[in-house]
Amino acid sequence: MKEITLADVETAVKSIATTALKNEQYFCELDSYAGDADFGVSLATGFRAIEQDWQGLDRSSIGAFLLKISMIIAKNVGGCSGPIWGTAFMRAGALSKDRTTITLDDLDKMLTASIEGIQKRGGAQLGDKTLLDALIPIRDIVHEHVDKPDANARDVLQRATEVANEAVERTKGLVAKRGRQQFTGDRSIGTPDPGIVAIATMMNDLCTQFGVAPPASSEHKN
């Protein structure tokens, strides 16, 4: 699979929404360790609204579809998550305007734009124990495969899922420096960041959805 189609993007967003709803309580439990225990509810509220509006979403292009997703999230997700996740989809959608297929190079640029948007919104950097600690390695995997003639999206998905899972374990020992968890200081050491776990869980479910052999199971999977 060299190209990613609009249908693929729809399937991916549908899978992400299902993951958010299925893990609502789990993500809240993770957030209770060093946050205010509402991350799962916030995320599920947004993706539940997306599911409710699913049939009426603009499917004229990948960009139009993602921009509509961003609007629903921004409108329905509270706390820190709304602006962050809404910005990510908005930036990706802006770069895929009028496109019905995208390449790995396009995906690389879309992920980079999303990451830059998140950083501008919240000021987080790699190592601050936020979802960027999963998203940046995922983007880097995509970037590494852009110029490989035999690269395909399924292989990239599998490898990107591996690094997302690795991010969960790698960042547990860090002190959270952004979001609500930053106020807990050293209490955040040894706990998984719910945003990083959410990204990894979504990636594992995407592997299942697209028939890609998932990486070895990790303890965060629910």
C-alpha positions in Angstrom: 0.0 0.0 0.0 1.9 3.0 -1.3 -0.9 5.5 -1.1 -3.3 6.3 1.8 -6.8 6.9 0.6 -9.7 8.9 1.9 -11.3 5.6 2.9 -8.2 4.6 4.8 -8.3 8.0 6.7 -12.0 7.4 7.5 -11.2 3.9 8.8 -8.4 5.3 10.9 -10.5 8.0 12.5 -13.3 5.6 13.2 -10.9 3.2 14.8 -9.4 6.1 17.0 -12.9 7.1 18.0 -13.8 3.5 19.0 -10.5 3.3 21.0 -11.3 6.5 22.9 -14.8 5.3 23.8 -13.8 1.8 24.7 -11.0 3.1 27.0 -12.8 6.0 28.6 -12.6 4.6 32.1 -9.1 3.3 31.6 -7.7 6.6 30.4 -9.4 8.3 33.4 -7.7 5.9 35.8 -4.3 6.6 34.3 -5.0 10.4 34.6 -5.9 9.9 38.3 -2.3 9.0 39.2 -1.0 12.5 38.7 -3.8 14.4 36.9 -7.4 15.3 37.6 -8.8 12.0 36.3 -10.9 13.5 33.5 -8.8 12.8 30.4 -10.8 9.7 29.4 -14.1 11.6 29.7 -12.8 14.6 27.8 -11.5 12.5 24.9 -14.6 10.2 24.8 -16.9 13.2 24.7 -15.3 14.5 21.6 -15.1 11.2 19.7 -18.7 10.4 20.8 -19.8 13.6 19.1 -17.8 12.5 16.0 -19.6 9.2 15.9 -23.0 10.9 16.3 -22.2 13.2 13.3 -20.4 10.4 11.3 -22.9 10.1 8.4 -23.0 13.8 7.8 -19.3 14.5 7.8 -17.8 16.2 4.8 -16.0 13.5 2.7 -15.2 15.6 -0.4 -11.5 15.3 0.5 -9.1 14.1 3.2 -8.6 17.7 4.2 -12.3 18.6 4.5 -12.9 15.5 6.5 -10.1 16.1 9.0 -11.0 19.8 9.3 -14.5 18.8 10.3 -13.1 16.4 12.8 -11.0 19.2 14.3 -14.0 21.4 14.6 -16.1 18.8 16.5 -13.2 18.1 18.9 -12.5 21.7 19.6 -16.2 22.3 20.3 -16.8 19.2 22.5 -13.6 18.4 24.3 -12.8 20.3 27.4 -9.7 20.9 29.4 -6.2 20.8 27.8 -7.2 18.0 25.4 -9.6 20.0 23.2 -7.1 22.6 21.9 -4.4 20.0 21.6 -6.2 17.3 19.7 -8.3 19.8 17.7 -5.1 21.6 16.6 -3.5 18.3 15.5 -6.4 17.4 13.2 -6.7 21.0 11.9 -3.1 21.2 10.9 -3.2 17.8 9.2 -6.4 18.8 7.4 -5.0 22.1 6.2 -2.1 20.2 4.4 -4.4 17.7 2.7 -6.9 20.1 1.3 -8.6 18.8 -1.9 -6.7 15.5 -1.7 -8.4 12.1 -1.9 -5.1 10.2 -1.6 -1.8 11.0 0.2 1.6 9.6 0.1 4.0 8.8 3.0 5.7 12.1 2.2 2.4 13.9 2.6 1.8 12.1 5.9 5.2 13.1 7.1 4.4 16.7 6.4 0.9 16.4 8.0 2.3 14.9 11.2 5.0 17.5 11.4 2.5 20.3 11.0 0.3 18.7 13.8 3.3 18.4 16.1 4.3 22.0 15.5 0.7 23.1 16.1 0.6 21.2 19.4 3.9 22.7 20.5 2.7 26.2 19.7 -0.5 25.6 21.6 1.0 24.1 24.8 4.7 24.8 24.7 5.6 21.1 25.1 8.8 19.6 23.8 10.1 16.1 23.4 10.8 14.8 26.9 8.2 16.8 28.7 6.1 13.6 29.2 3.2 14.5 26.9 1.6 12.8 23.9 4.4 14.4 21.8 6.8 11.8 23.2 4.8 9.3 21.2 3.8 11.5 18.2 7.4 12.7 17.4 8.9 9.2 17.2 5.9 8.1 15.1 6.6 11.0 12.7 10.3 10.1 12.7 9.5 6.6 11.6 7.3 7.9 8.7 10.0 10.3 7.7 12.6 7.5 7.6 10.5 5.6 5.2 9.6 8.4 2.8 12.6 7.9 0.5 12.7 4.1 0.7 11.4 2.7 -2.7 10.0 -0.4 -1.1 8.3 1.4 1.8 4.5 0.9 2.3 2.0 2.2 4.8 1.4 -1.1 6.5 5.1 -1.6 7.4 5.3 2.0 8.6 2.2 1.5 10.7 3.7 -1.6 12.4 7.0 0.1 13.1 5.3 3.4 14.3 3.2 1.3 16.7 6.4 -0.2 18.1 7.9 3.2 18.9 4.6 4.4 20.4 4.6 1.4 22.8 8.2 2.0 23.6 7.4 5.6 24.5 5.0 4.5 27.2 7.7 2.6 29.0 10.5 5.1 28.2 8.7 8.1 29.7 7.4 6.6 32.9 10.4 7.7 34.9 10.2 11.3 33.6 8.8 14.3 35.5 5.7 15.7 33.8 6.4 19.3 32.7 3.2 20.2 30.9 -0.6 19.9 31.4 -2.2 19.3 34.8 0.4 16.7 35.7 3.2 19.3 35.9 1.7 20.6 39.2 2.3 17.2 40.9 6.1 17.4 40.4 7.9 14.3 41.5 4.6 12.4 42.0 4.4 12.0 38.3 7.6 9.9 38.3 6.9 6.2 37.7 3.4 6.8 36.3 2.4 6.5 32.6 1.2 9.6 30.9 -2.4 9.1 29.7 -1.8 10.9 26.5 1.1 8.8 25.5 -0.8 5.6 26.5 -3.8 6.8 24.4 -1.6 7.3 21.3 0.0 3.8 21.8 -3.4 2.1 22.4 -4.9 3.8 19.3 -1.9 2.7 17.2 -2.2 -0.9 18.4 -5.9 -0.9 17.5 -5.1 0.6 14.1 -2.8 -2.4 13.4 -5.7 -4.7 14.2 -8.1 -2.6 12.0 -5.8 -2.7 9.0 -4.8 -6.3 9.4 -1.2 -5.5 10.4 0.5 -7.8 12.9 0.8 -5.7 16.1 3.9 -5.5 18.1 4.3 -7.6 21.2 1.7 -6.9 23.8 2.5 -4.2 26.4 1.1 -3.9 29.8 -0.7 -0.6 29.0 -2.9 -2.3 26.4 -6.5 -2.5 27.5 
